[in-house]
Amino acid sequence: MQYGRPVAVLGGVRIPFCRQNTAYADVGNLGLSVRTLGALVEKFGLQGQPLGEVAMGAVIKHSSDWNLGREAALSSGLSPLTPGITLQRACGTSLDTLIHIAGKIATGQIEAGIGGGSDTTSDVPIVYGKALRARLLKAAAGKSFGQKLAAFKGFSLSELKPDFPGVAEPRTGKSMGAHCEDMAKEWGIRRDAQDALAAASHQKLAAAYARGFFDDLVVSFRGVSRDNILRPDSSVEKLSTLKPAFDKTSGKGTLTAGNSTPLTDGASACLLATDEWAAAHGHEVLCHIRDTQVAAVDFVHGEGLLMAPTVAVADMLKRNNLRLQDFDFYEIHEAFAAQVLCTLKAWEDATYCRDRLGLDAALGSIDPAKLNPNGSSLATGHPFAATGARIVATAAKELKQRGSGRCLISICTAGGMGVVAILER
């Protein structure tokens, strides 16, 4: 980290990401997390060893998941003396769990730890409405059968209608996709540009699998060995045939099922440590976390919901005396192709950079060839709390293969926030 002891990334693993209600339909967050943590423990020979902490996260979770980090750690093969904690910051969750672990390492509290996350949109918590819950609680409190029965006086079948978890912003009632449609219109992001970015993501991910890049990063689970969202034959021509998914009536909608991430199940995790701990245990340091930053925007009063990474990156670059162009590659989470393109366009806009980011000039453009070299969320899918650790593990291996370099990581999140980081080797 910029302040304190250096924090090394030793590597990570994940299970294949799978579309909702497919291979992992009957597996909850704990099962996804245990498989992934167990694979990480096996990869680094950590069986029976105590670590400083395991931090895991999940966005959509049952109350029965309890402390997911601790429960998963207890079933992972690590020593039961390893503490565990569960965190949540929407799509930035597992990058935040790694920041949590990194902070403890940098300040000397621990020598090594694991950060990661899981999410399932198949095994979702379904609850009944307030009226029925009130009746059930009243019946449970009744001391006699008559009192219990009285709790259901006037009961209506309509009370059986369950409440499903949603992905809409509670303060606006609009989905993330609807918010991103607003951003695309504001920034003039064309449909063909979104489809081109999506097609490229699939093609780059397919190429990375073909050359064996993910052989030690992705472990099979439930008979699946690679992300089942991946479409190697994806093309702009095929994507152009899809209808708008969020703005279906105005005739101006540009976000589709093809240039937006699907609902996805999966998990990922990374091992962080001091250089000394890595050397003592015989592990190679792939890269270091140089710095991290979080930011938020006022999306309720007009700012784009997913524009917070533009702010976080600007703040982090200034603190590190770096330019946007001072990176060998960029890992920008593809929640939607339009979100990535809005972010890039904002950094190129002198007025936005002056008025919103407080800069004297535009941050400028990046080389498109350096963007998400091994594909990203549009092709892998996006289990909300697993994306950050997926990106860190992928970027760390890419830095190892290059021998040296610097990577900028940028993740937008629900709630109008952004989580970003710099990795260096």
C-alpha positions as CSV (number, residue, x, y, z in Angstrom):
1,M,0.0,0.0,0.0
2,Q,1.1,3.6,-0.4
3,Y,1.4,3.9,3.4
4,G,2.8,1.1,5.6
5,R,4.3,-2.3,4.7
6,P,4.1,-3.5,1.1
7,V,1.1,-5.8,0.4
8,A,1.8,-8.7,-2.0
9,V,-0.7,-10.5,-4.1
10,L,0.2,-14.1,-4.3
11,G,-2.6,-15.3,-6.5
12,G,-6.2,-16.3,-6.6
13,V,-8.7,-18.8,-7.9
14,R,-12.4,-18.9,-8.8
15,I,-15.0,-21.4,-9.9
16,P,-16.5,-20.9,-13.3
17,F,-19.2,-18.2,-13.3
18,C,-22.5,-19.6,-14.4
19,R,-25.7,-18.0,-15.6
20,Q,-28.6,-17.9,-13.1
21,N,-30.5,-21.1,-12.6
22,T,-28.1,-23.3,-14.4
23,A,-25.2,-25.4,-12.9
24,Y,-25.3,-23.8,-9.4
25,A,-29.1,-23.5,-9.1
26,D,-29.2,-25.4,-5.9
27,V,-25.9,-24.2,-4.4
28,G,-26.0,-21.3,-1.9
29,N,-23.3,-18.8,-1.1
30,L,-21.7,-21.0,1.5
31,G,-21.2,-23.9,-0.9
32,L,-19.8,-21.6,-3.6
33,S,-17.4,-20.0,-1.1
34,V,-16.3,-23.3,0.4
35,R,-15.4,-24.8,-3.0
36,T,-13.4,-21.6,-3.9
37,L,-11.6,-21.2,-0.6
38,G,-10.8,-24.9,-0.5
39,A,-9.3,-24.7,-3.9
40,L,-7.2,-21.7,-2.8
41,V,-6.0,-23.5,0.3
42,E,-5.0,-26.5,-1.9
43,K,-3.2,-24.3,-4.4
44,F,-1.0,-22.7,-1.8
45,G,-0.7,-25.7,0.6
46,L,-2.4,-23.9,3.4
47,Q,-4.1,-27.0,5.0
48,G,-4.2,-26.6,8.7
49,Q,-2.5,-23.3,8.7
50,P,-3.9,-20.2,10.6
51,L,-4.1,-17.0,8.7
52,G,-4.6,-13.5,10.0
53,E,-8.1,-13.2,8.6
54,V,-10.5,-14.4,5.9
55,A,-12.8,-11.7,4.6
56,M,-15.6,-12.8,2.3
57,G,-18.7,-11.0,1.0
58,A,-22.0,-11.6,-0.6
59,V,-24.6,-9.1,-1.8
60,I,-27.7,-11.4,-2.0
61,K,-27.6,-13.7,1.0
62,H,-29.8,-15.5,3.4
63,S,-29.9,-14.8,7.1
64,S,-28.8,-18.4,7.5
65,D,-25.5,-17.5,5.8
66,W,-24.6,-15.8,9.1
67,N,-21.0,-14.8,9.1
68,L,-20.1,-16.2,5.6
69,G,-16.4,-15.5,6.0
70,R,-16.0,-17.4,9.2
71,E,-18.2,-20.3,8.2
72,A,-16.5,-20.7,4.8
73,A,-13.1,-20.5,6.5
74,L,-14.1,-23.3,8.9
75,S,-14.9,-25.6,6.0
76,S,-11.9,-24.6,3.8
77,G,-9.1,-26.7,5.3
78,L,-7.5,-23.7,7.1
79,S,-6.9,-23.9,10.8
80,P,-10.0,-23.1,12.8
81,L,-7.9,-20.5,14.5
82,T,-8.4,-18.3,11.4
83,P,-10.8,-15.4,12.1
84,G,-13.5,-14.6,9.5
85,I,-15.6,-11.5,8.6
86,T,-18.3,-10.8,6.0
87,L,-18.5,-7.5,4.1
88,Q,-20.7,-6.0,1.5
89,R,-20.4,-3.1,-1.0
90,A,-22.5,-4.3,-3.9
91,C,-20.4,-5.0,-7.0
92,G,-17.2,-3.8,-5.3
93,T,-17.5,-6.2,-2.4
94,S,-14.6,-8.6,-3.0
95,L,-12.2,-5.8,-4.0
96,D,-13.2,-4.2,-0.7
97,T,-12.5,-7.5,1.2
98,L,-9.1,-7.4,-0.3
99,I,-8.6,-3.8,0.7
100,H,-9.7,-4.8,4.2
101,I,-7.1,-7.6,4.3
102,A,-4.4,-5.3,2.7
103,G,-5.0,-2.6,5.3
104,K,-4.4,-5.1,8.1
105,I,-1.2,-6.3,6.5
106,A,0.0,-2.8,5.7
107,T,-0.5,-1.7,9.3
108,G,1.2,-4.8,10.8
109,Q,-1.8,-6.4,12.3
110,I,-1.5,-9.6,10.3
111,E,1.0,-11.3,8.0
112,A,-1.3,-13.0,5.5
113,G,-5.0,-13.2,4.7
114,I,-7.6,-14.0,2.1
115,G,-10.2,-11.8,0.5
116,G,-13.0,-12.9,-1.8
117,G,-16.7,-13.1,-2.3
118,S,-19.6,-15.1,-3.7
119,D,-23.1,-14.5,-5.0
120,T,-26.0,-16.4,-6.2
121,T,-29.0,-15.1,-8.0
122,S,-30.5,-18.6,-8.1
123,D,-30.7,-19.4,-4.4
124,V,-32.3,-16.0,-3.4
125,P,-34.0,-15.2,-0.1
126,I,-37.8,-15.0,-0.6
127,V,-39.8,-13.6,2.2
128,Y,-43.4,-13.0,2.8
129,G,-45.0,-9.6,3.2
130,K,-45.3,-7.6,6.4
131,A,-48.9,-8.6,7.0
132,L,-48.3,-12.3,7.0
133,R,-45.1,-12.0,9.0
134,A,-47.0,-10.1,11.6
135,R,-49.6,-12.9,11.8
136,L,-47.0,-15.6,12.1
137,L,-45.2,-13.8,14.9
138,K,-48.5,-13.2,16.7
139,A,-49.4,-16.9,16.3
140,A,-46.0,-17.9,17.6
141,A,-46.5,-15.8,20.7
142,G,-50.0,-17.3,21.4
143,K,-50.1,-19.5,24.4
144,S,-53.2,-21.5,23.5
145,F,-54.5,-23.0,20.2
146,G,-57.3,-20.4,20.2
147,Q,-54.9,-17.5,20.5
148,K,-52.7,-18.9,17.7
149,L,-55.8,-19.4,15.5
150,A,-57.0,-15.9,16.3
151,A,-53.9,-14.5,14.7
152,F,-55.3,-15.5,11.3
153,K,-58.7,-13.9,11.6
154,G,-59.5,-12.1,8.4
155,F,-56.6,-13.8,6.5
156,S,-56.5,-13.2,2.8
157,L,-54.8,-15.3,0.1
158,S,-53.2,-12.2,-1.2
159,E,-51.0,-12.2,1.9
160,L,-49.3,-15.3,0.5
161,K,-47.7,-13.2,-2.2
162,P,-43.9,-13.3,-1.5
163,D,-41.4,-10.4,-1.7
164,F,-38.5,-11.2,-4.0
165,P,-35.1,-9.5,-3.7
166,G,-34.7,-6.8,-6.3
167,V,-31.8,-5.0,-8.0
168,A,-33.5,-1.6,-8.1
169,E,-32.1,1.3,-6.2
170,P,-34.3,1.9,-3.1
171,R,-34.0,5.7,-3.4
172,T,-35.1,5.9,-7.1
173,G,-36.9,2.6,-7.7
174,K,-35.0,2.3,-11.0
175,S,-32.9,-0.7,-11.9
176,M,-29.2,-0.4,-12.5
177,G,-29.8,-1.0,-16.2
178,A,-32.4,1.9,-16.3
179,H,-29.9,4.2,-14.6
180,C,-27.2,3.2,-17.1
181,E,-29.6,3.9,-20.0
182,D,-29.8,7.4,-18.7
183,M,-26.1,7.7,-18.6
184,A,-25.8,6.3,-22.2
185,K,-28.2,9.0,-23.4
186,E,-26.4,11.8,-21.4
187,W,-23.0,10.8,-22.8
188,G,-24.2,9.9,-26.3
189,I,-23.0,6.3,-26.2
190,R,-23.9,4.5,-29.4
191,R,-25.4,1.1,-29.6
192,D,-22.8,-0.2,-32.1
193,A,-20.0,0.9,-29.8
194,Q,-21.6,-1.0,-26.9
195,D,-22.0,-4.2,-29.0
196,A,-18.4,-3.9,-30.2
197,L,-17.1,-3.8,-26.7
198,A,-19.2,-6.8,-25.7
199,A,-18.1,-8.9,-28.6
200,A,-14.5,-8.0,-27.9
201,S,-14.9,-9.1,-24.3
202,H,-16.1,-12.6,-25.4
203,Q,-13.4,-12.9,-28.0
204,K,-10.6,-12.0,-25.6
205,L,-11.9,-14.3,-22.9
206,A,-12.2,-17.2,-25.3
207,A,-8.6,-16.5,-26.5
208,A,-7.4,-16.5,-22.9
209,Y,-9.0,-19.9,-22.2
210,A,-7.6,-21.3,-25.5
211,R,-4.0,-20.4,-24.6
212,G,-4.3,-21.8,-21.1
213,F,-4.3,-18.5,-19.2
214,F,-7.0,-19.7,-16.8
215,D,-5.7,-23.2,-16.2
216,D,-4.5,-22.4,-12.7
217,L,-7.1,-19.6,-12.0
218,V,-10.4,-21.4,-12.7
219,V,-11.2,-24.7,-10.9
220,S,-14.1,-26.9,-12.1
221,F,-17.3,-27.2,-10.1
222,R,-20.5,-29.1,-10.7
223,G,-19.1,-30.4,-14.0
224,V,-18.4,-27.0,-15.3
225,S,-14.8,-26.0,-16.3
226,R,-15.3,-22.6,-17.8
227,D,-17.8,-19.7,-17.6
228,N,-21.1,-20.8,-19.3
229,I,-21.9,-17.2,-20.2
230,L,-18.9,-17.2,-22.7
231,R,-19.9,-17.1,-26.3
232,P,-16.7,-17.5,-28.4
233,D,-18.6,-16.8,-31.7
234,S,-20.0,-13.5,-30.4
235,S,-20.0,-10.7,-33.0
236,V,-21.4,-7.2,-33.5
237,E,-23.7,-8.6,-36.1
238,K,-25.3,-11.1,-33.8
239,L,-25.5,-8.7,-30.9
240,S,-27.2,-6.0,-33.1
241,T,-30.2,-8.3,-33.5
242,L,-31.1,-8.1,-29.8
243,K,-33.9,-5.8,-28.5
244,P,-33.4,-3.2,-25.8
245,A,-33.7,-4.7,-22.3
246,F,-34.4,-1.7,-20.2
247,D,-35.8,1.1,-22.3
248,K,-38.3,-0.9,-24.4
249,T,-40.7,1.9,-25.4
250,S,-39.0,5.1,-26.3
251,G,-37.2,3.7,-29.4
252,K,-33.9,5.1,-28.1
253,G,-32.9,2.2,-25.8
254,T,-29.4,0.9,-26.4
255,L,-28.7,-1.5,-23.5
256,T,-29.5,-5.2,-24.4
257,A,-29.1,-8.6,-22.9
258,G,-25.9,-8.9,-25.0
259,N,-24.1,-5.7,-23.9
260,S,-25.2,-6.0,-20.3
261,T,-24.0,-8.6,-17.7
262,P,-26.5,-11.4,-17.0
263,L,-27.5,-12.5,-13.5
264,T,-24.7,-14.9,-12.5
265,D,-23.7,-17.3,-9.8
266,G,-20.0,-17.8,-8.7
267,A,-17.2,-17.1,-6.2
268,S,-13.6,-16.0,-6.2
269,A,-10.8,-15.5,-3.7
270,C,-7.2,-14.1,-3.5
271,L,-4.3,-14.6,-1.1
272,L,-2.4,-11.5,0.2
273,A,0.6,-11.4,2.4
274,T,3.8,-9.6,3.3
275,D,6.9,-10.2,1.2
276,E,8.5,-11.9,4.2
277,W,5.6,-14.3,4.8
278,A,5.5,-15.2,1.1
279,A,9.3,-15.9,1.1
280,A,9.1,-18.0,4.3
281,H,6.3,-20.1,2.9
282,G,7.9,-20.5,-0.6
283,H,5.3,-18.5,-2.6
284,E,6.1,-16.1,-5.4
285,V,4.9,-12.5,-5.2
286,L,3.0,-11.8,-8.4
287,C,2.5,-8.0,-7.7
288,H,1.8,-5.5,-5.0
289,I,-1.2,-3.3,-4.2
290,R,0.1,0.2,-4.5
291,D,-3.0,2.1,-3.5
292,T,-6.8,1.9,-3.4
293,Q,-9.7,4.4,-3.3
294,V,-13.5,4.5,-3.0
295,A,-15.8,7.3,-3.9
296,A,-19.5,8.1,-4.3
297,V,-21.8,10.2,-6.4
298,D,-25.1,11.9,-5.8
299,F,-27.1,9.8,-8.2
300,V,-30.4,10.7,-6.5
301,H,-30.0,14.3,-7.6
302,G,-28.8,13.8,-11.1
303,E,-25.4,12.3,-11.3
304,G,-24.9,9.0,-13.2
305,L,-25.4,6.1,-10.8
306,L,-22.2,4.3,-12.1
307,M,-19.9,7.3,-12.5
308,A,-18.2,7.1,-9.1
309,P,-15.1,5.3,-10.5
310,T,-14.3,8.5,-12.5
311,V,-14.0,10.3,-9.2
312,A,-12.1,7.6,-7.3
313,V,-9.6,7.2,-10.1
314,A,-8.9,10.9,-10.3
315,D,-8.3,11.1,-6.6
316,M,-6.0,8.1,-6.6
317,L,-4.0,9.3,-9.6
318,K,-3.5,12.7,-8.0
319,R,-2.3,11.2,-4.7
320,N,0.2,9.0,-6.6
321,N,1.4,11.6,-9.0
322,L,0.3,9.4,-12.0
323,R,-1.4,10.1,-15.3
324,L,-4.2,8.0,-16.6
325,Q,-1.8,6.9,-19.4
326,D,0.8,5.6,-16.9
327,F,-0.6,2.0,-17.0
328,D,0.3,-1.0,-19.0
329,F,-3.3,-2.2,-19.0
330,Y,-6.7,-1.4,-17.5
331,E,-9.2,-3.7,-15.8
332,I,-12.5,-1.9,-15.9
333,H,-15.5,-3.9,-14.7
334,E,-18.0,-4.3,-17.5
335,A,-21.3,-4.1,-15.6
336,F,-22.6,-2.7,-18.9
337,A,-20.7,-1.8,-22.0
338,A,-22.3,1.6,-21.8
339,Q,-20.9,2.2,-18.3
340,V,-17.3,1.5,-19.5
341,L,-17.8,3.8,-22.4
342,C,-19.3,6.6,-20.3
343,T,-16.4,6.4,-17.9
344,L,-13.8,6.6,-20.7
345,K,-15.7,9.5,-22.3
346,A,-15.9,11.4,-19.0
347,W,-12.1,11.2,-18.5
348,E,-11.7,12.6,-22.0
349,D,-14.1,15.5,-21.3
350,A,-12.3,18.7,-20.2
351,T,-15.5,20.2,-18.8
352,Y,-16.4,17.2,-16.7
353,C,-12.9,16.8,-15.4
354,R,-12.8,20.5,-14.5
355,D,-16.3,20.9,-13.0
356,R,-16.7,17.5,-11.4
357,L,-13.2,16.2,-10.8
358,G,-11.6,19.6,-10.0
359,L,-8.8,19.1,-12.5
360,D,-7.1,21.6,-14.7
361,A,-7.4,19.5,-17.8
362,A,-9.0,16.2,-19.1
363,L,-7.4,13.0,-17.9
364,G,-7.4,12.0,-21.5
365,S,-7.9,8.7,-23.3
366,I,-6.4,5.2,-22.9
367,D,-5.2,2.8,-25.6
368,P,-8.2,0.5,-26.3
369,A,-5.8,-2.4,-26.9
370,K,-4.9,-2.2,-23.2
371,L,-8.5,-2.5,-21.9
372,N,-9.4,-5.8,-20.3
373,P,-6.9,-7.9,-22.2
374,N,-8.3,-11.2,-21.1
375,G,-12.0,-10.3,-21.3
376,S,-14.2,-9.1,-18.5
377,S,-17.6,-9.2,-16.9
378,L,-19.7,-9.1,-20.2
379,A,-18.1,-12.5,-21.1
380,T,-17.4,-14.0,-17.7
381,G,-20.6,-12.9,-16.0
382,H,-20.9,-10.9,-12.8
383,P,-21.7,-12.6,-9.5
384,F,-21.8,-9.3,-7.7
385,A,-19.5,-10.0,-4.8
386,A,-17.1,-12.2,-6.7
387,T,-16.1,-9.8,-9.5
388,G,-13.4,-7.8,-7.6
389,A,-11.3,-10.8,-6.6
390,R,-11.7,-12.3,-10.1
391,I,-10.2,-9.1,-11.5
392,V,-7.4,-8.9,-9.0
393,A,-6.4,-12.6,-9.6
394,T,-6.5,-12.1,-13.4
395,A,-4.5,-8.8,-13.3
396,A,-1.9,-10.3,-11.0
397,K,-1.3,-13.2,-13.3
398,E,-1.2,-10.9,-16.3
399,L,1.5,-8.8,-14.5
400,K,3.5,-11.9,-13.8
401,Q,3.4,-13.0,-17.4
402,R,4.5,-9.6,-18.5
403,G,7.4,-9.6,-16.0
404,S,6.6,-6.0,-14.9
405,G,4.1,-3.3,-15.2
406,R,1.2,-1.4,-13.7
407,C,-2.6,-2.1,-13.8
408,L,-5.5,0.2,-13.0
409,I,-8.6,-1.6,-11.6
410,S,-12.0,0.2,-11.7
411,I,-15.3,-1.2,-10.4
412,C,-18.6,0.6,-10.3
413,T,-21.2,-0.4,-7.7
414,A,-24.9,-0.1,-6.9
415,G,-25.6,2.8,-4.6
416,G,-23.6,5.2,-6.7
417,M,-20.1,4.1,-5.5
418,G,-16.8,3.1,-7.1
419,V,-13.9,1.1,-5.8
420,V,-10.5,1.3,-7.6
421,A,-7.0,0.1,-7.1
422,I,-3.5,0.2,-8.6
423,L,-1.4,-3.1,-8.9
424,E,2.3,-3.0,-9.7
425,R,5.0,-5.5,-10.4
